[in-house]
Amino acid sequence: MRFLRRSTPATVGGDKPAAEAQGPAATARPDAKGRPTPKRRDAQGKRRGPAPPPPRTQREAARYAKANRPERPNRDQRRRDAAERRERMAAGDERYLLPRDRGPVRAYVRDVVDSRPHLMGMFMPLALVVLLSLVVPIPSIQQYLSLFSLVVLTAMIVEGVFLGVQVTRRARAKFPTEAINGLGTGWYAFTRASQLRRLRIPKPKVARGANP
């Protein structure tokens, strides 16, 4: 039975196999790998090499962490970046402002507060007066300074309450579609007014006497 036997390559002319008769295209390529393509993880593992041994001491661990730490910008670059952030924050750039200072409502509150002088702006000098009343060894002067500080502080609190109510009312009238919290807006106006004008961040954009 011939079909059970192993077939032999057909010959052409009785002497050469058919593959040789067809030319070099039918023969094996000389550049063939002759082996299966390795898997990706195997190839990567070979490229990476063996894993380094774990550090045995704390000093070796610190040295290894320092060697593999990503590069950080130098000190001069950090100073320049910080100076740029402060400058843009002082200019009122929304991208650099704190979350409490962002939005048109807070910008309007700042303009209202900056448009006129406030007794609360003397809060920091008042703190110096209180400190002076504790240092001066003369009891009578201490008594007068303490009484003066108490009166001024009470006036500041009263002014802050009226300022908060007024600013909240004006903000709600100007932005009727915004949900404005009275307590938060009043406290923001109070803290803004209690700072010296030249130390306020963002810097005031309106002159005193303006009507924002």
C-alpha positions as CSV (number, residue, x, y, z in Angstrom):
1,M,0.0,0.0,0.0
2,R,1.9,3.1,-1.2
3,F,-0.1,5.8,0.7
4,L,1.2,4.5,4.1
5,R,4.8,5.0,3.1
6,R,6.7,8.2,3.8
7,S,6.5,10.4,0.8
8,T,9.8,11.4,-0.8
9,P,10.4,14.7,-2.5
10,A,9.5,14.6,-6.1
11,T,12.4,14.8,-8.5
12,V,12.8,16.6,-11.7
13,G,14.6,14.8,-14.4
14,G,15.1,11.8,-12.0
15,D,18.2,13.3,-10.3
16,K,17.4,16.6,-8.3
17,P,14.6,17.3,-5.8
18,A,11.9,19.7,-6.7
19,A,13.0,22.3,-4.2
20,E,16.5,22.4,-5.7
21,A,14.9,22.6,-9.2
22,Q,12.8,25.6,-8.2
23,G,15.9,27.6,-7.2
24,P,17.1,29.4,-4.0
25,A,13.6,30.8,-3.2
26,A,12.4,27.4,-2.0
27,T,15.4,26.7,0.2
28,A,15.8,27.9,3.8
29,R,16.9,31.5,4.3
30,P,20.4,31.9,5.6
31,D,19.3,34.6,8.0
32,A,16.6,32.6,9.7
33,K,16.9,32.4,13.5
34,G,16.2,28.7,13.7
35,R,14.7,29.2,17.2
36,P,11.4,30.5,18.6
37,T,11.0,34.2,19.5
38,P,11.5,34.7,23.3
39,K,8.7,36.2,25.3
40,R,8.7,39.8,26.2
41,R,9.1,39.3,30.0
42,D,12.0,36.9,29.4
43,A,13.8,39.4,27.1
44,Q,13.3,42.2,29.6
45,G,14.5,40.1,32.4
46,K,17.7,39.3,30.5
47,R,18.3,42.9,29.7
48,R,17.8,44.0,33.3
49,G,20.0,41.5,34.8
50,P,19.8,40.0,38.3
51,A,18.1,42.1,41.0
52,P,20.5,43.8,43.4
53,P,20.7,42.4,46.9
54,P,18.7,44.2,49.5
55,P,20.6,46.6,51.8
56,R,21.8,45.0,55.0
57,T,22.3,48.1,57.1
58,Q,20.5,51.4,57.5
59,R,23.4,53.2,56.0
60,E,23.3,51.1,52.9
61,A,19.5,51.7,52.7
62,A,20.0,55.5,53.0
63,R,22.7,55.4,50.3
64,Y,20.5,53.4,48.0
65,A,17.6,55.7,48.5
66,K,19.8,58.8,47.8
67,A,21.2,57.2,44.6
68,N,17.7,56.5,43.3
69,R,16.1,59.8,44.4
70,P,14.8,61.8,41.4
71,E,16.5,65.0,40.7
72,R,15.1,68.1,42.3
73,P,15.5,71.7,41.1
74,N,18.4,73.5,42.7
75,R,17.9,76.1,45.4
76,D,18.1,79.1,43.1
77,Q,15.4,77.6,40.9
78,R,13.2,77.0,43.9
79,R,13.7,80.6,45.0
80,R,12.8,81.9,41.6
81,D,9.7,79.8,41.5
82,A,8.6,80.9,44.9
83,A,9.2,84.5,44.1
84,E,7.2,84.2,40.9
85,R,4.3,82.6,42.8
86,R,4.3,85.4,45.4
87,E,4.3,88.0,42.6
88,R,1.5,86.4,40.7
89,M,-0.5,85.9,43.9
90,A,0.0,89.6,44.9
91,A,-1.2,90.6,41.4
92,G,-4.4,88.6,41.9
93,D,-3.8,85.8,39.4
94,E,-6.6,83.2,39.9
95,R,-4.2,80.3,39.2
96,Y,-2.0,81.2,42.1
97,L,-4.5,82.4,44.7
98,L,-5.5,80.4,47.7
99,P,-8.9,78.7,47.5
100,R,-10.4,81.2,50.0
101,D,-9.4,84.1,47.7
102,R,-10.7,82.7,44.4
103,G,-13.8,83.8,42.6
104,P,-15.6,87.0,41.6
105,V,-17.4,87.3,44.9
106,R,-14.2,87.3,46.9
107,A,-12.6,89.8,44.5
108,Y,-15.6,92.1,44.9
109,V,-15.4,91.8,48.7
110,R,-11.7,92.8,48.6
111,D,-12.5,95.8,46.5
112,V,-15.2,96.9,48.9
113,V,-12.9,96.5,51.9
114,D,-10.0,98.2,50.2
115,S,-12.1,101.2,49.0
116,R,-12.1,102.9,52.5
117,P,-10.0,103.0,55.7
118,H,-11.0,101.0,58.7
119,L,-10.2,101.2,62.4
120,M,-9.5,97.4,62.2
121,G,-6.4,98.2,60.2
122,M,-4.8,99.3,63.5
123,F,-5.1,95.8,64.9
124,M,-1.3,95.1,64.6
125,P,-0.3,98.5,66.2
126,L,-2.8,97.8,68.9
127,A,-1.0,94.5,69.7
128,L,2.2,96.5,70.2
129,V,0.4,98.8,72.6
130,V,-0.9,95.8,74.6
131,L,2.7,94.5,74.7
132,L,3.9,97.9,75.8
133,S,1.4,98.0,78.6
134,L,2.8,94.7,80.0
135,V,6.4,95.9,79.8
136,V,6.2,99.4,81.3
137,P,6.9,99.1,85.0
138,I,4.7,102.1,85.9
139,P,1.2,100.9,87.1
140,S,-0.6,104.1,86.2
141,I,0.6,103.9,82.6
142,Q,-0.2,100.2,82.4
143,Q,-3.7,101.0,83.5
144,Y,-4.3,103.7,80.9
145,L,-2.8,101.6,78.1
146,S,-4.9,98.6,79.1
147,L,-8.1,100.7,79.1
148,F,-7.2,102.3,75.8
149,S,-6.6,98.9,74.2
150,L,-9.9,97.6,75.5
151,V,-11.9,100.5,74.1
152,V,-10.2,100.3,70.7
153,L,-10.6,96.5,70.6
154,T,-14.3,96.8,71.3
155,A,-14.7,99.5,68.6
156,M,-12.9,97.1,66.2
157,I,-15.3,94.3,66.9
158,V,-18.4,96.5,66.4
159,E,-17.0,97.9,63.2
160,G,-16.2,94.4,62.0
161,V,-19.7,93.2,62.6
162,F,-21.2,96.2,60.7
163,L,-18.7,95.7,57.9
164,G,-19.5,92.0,57.5
165,V,-23.2,92.7,57.3
166,Q,-22.8,95.5,54.8
167,V,-20.4,93.6,52.5
168,T,-22.6,90.5,52.5
169,R,-25.6,92.5,51.6
170,R,-23.8,94.3,48.7
171,A,-22.3,91.0,47.4
172,R,-25.7,89.3,47.4
173,A,-27.2,92.3,45.5
174,K,-24.4,92.2,42.9
175,F,-24.3,88.4,42.5
176,P,-27.9,87.3,43.0
177,T,-27.3,83.8,41.4
178,E,-24.4,83.0,43.7
179,A,-24.8,81.1,47.0
180,I,-23.1,83.5,49.4
181,N,-22.5,82.4,53.0
182,G,-23.0,85.4,55.3
183,L,-20.8,84.2,58.1
184,G,-17.9,83.2,55.7
185,T,-18.1,86.4,53.7
186,G,-18.3,88.6,56.8
187,W,-15.3,86.8,58.3
188,Y,-13.3,87.2,55.1
189,A,-14.1,91.0,55.1
190,F,-13.1,91.3,58.7
191,T,-9.7,89.5,58.3
192,R,-9.0,91.6,55.2
193,A,-9.8,94.9,56.9
194,S,-7.7,94.0,60.0
195,Q,-4.5,93.8,57.9
196,L,-2.4,96.8,57.0
197,R,-3.2,98.0,53.5
198,R,0.4,97.5,52.2
199,L,0.5,94.0,53.6
200,R,-2.7,92.7,52.1
201,I,-2.5,89.8,49.6
202,P,-3.7,90.1,46.9
203,K,-2.7,93.7,46.6
204,P,-5.5,96.3,46.6
205,K,-6.7,97.2,43.1
206,V,-8.9,100.1,44.0
207,A,-8.0,103.4,45.5
208,R,-9.5,104.7,48.7
209,G,-12.7,106.6,48.1
210,A,-13.7,104.5,45.1
211,N,-17.1,103.0,44.7
212,P,-16.8,99.4,43.5
